[in-house]
């Protein structure tokens, strides 16, 4: 799954354990709440911000693939 791959690479890049959404059946809000709850309290604000920004970039990349014929690739998301 593309989104899990993105989160895995971002976790590696940041040297942090940020779990990506496990399956397609997990809603974004369920995954988001679980990810924030698993993080230390002093990281909640930063993790919320990171989730919003990464989710936005994934959405923009998805639109580029659908409407502009771009190829799905995690690397452009990491360069933002």
HUSULMO-V378982 format. One record per residue. PHI is phi in degrees with one decimal (* if undefined). BURIAL is + if it has 9 or more other ideal C-beta (glycine too) atoms within 8 Angstrom, else -. Layout:
phi: {PHI:PHI}
burial: {BURIAL:BURIAL}
//
This chain:
phi: {*:-59.6:-63.4:-62.9:-62.4:-60.6:-65.5:-63.8:-67.9:-66.1:-59.2:-63.6:-61.7:-88.1:57.5:-130.3:-95.5:-111.3:-70.3:-82.1:-61.0:-75.0:-142.5:-71.4:-83.1:-85.2:-73.6:-58.6:-66.5:-64.6:-63.3:-58.6:-60.0:-65.2:-64.2:-68.8:-64.1:-80.5:-90.3:-60.5:-55.6:-73.9:-103.6:-58.0:-63.0:-66.4:-67.5:-58.4:-63.0:-61.5:-62.4:-61.0:-66.3:-67.3:-60.4:-63.0:-65.9:-63.0:-63.3:-63.2:-66.1:-60.0:-63.8:-62.9:-67.1:-74.9:-99.7:-119.4:75.9:-66.7:-91.9:-60.9:-155.3:-77.0:-56.5:-60.3:-69.8:-78.7:-87.9:-75.9}
burial: {-:-:+:+:+:+:+:+:+:+:+:-:-:-:-:-:-:+:+:+:+:-:-:-:-:-:-:-:-:-:+:+:-:+:+:+:-:-:+:-:-:-:-:+:-:-:+:+:-:+:+:-:-:+:+:-:+:+:-:-:+:-:+:+:+:-:-:-:-:-:-:-:-:+:-:-:+:+:-:-}
//
